[in-house]
């Protein structure tokens, strides 16, 4: 049975646990490798689940595991540019 944690990027519990077993226990690094939290929901569903998996597998408490940093765009972009209704000039 496949248990999907990140629906946006179809990341499974097994993929997360495999990284942890390889010694990758930093949530930022897991995010970069598996792209968790980078889909349309921006991690609202998967990040808390990944934190709980990390806590269970590493013996840390959930409070000890900090959520990955949220990065905003360097400069604001009008939405019209993104949907192709405006020129960038």
Buried (B, 14 or more C-beta within 10 A) or exposed (E): EEEBBBEBBEBBBEBBBEBBEEEBBBBEEBBEEBBBBBBEEEBEBBBEBBBEBBBEBEEEEEEEBEBBEEEEEEEEEEEEEEEEEEEEE
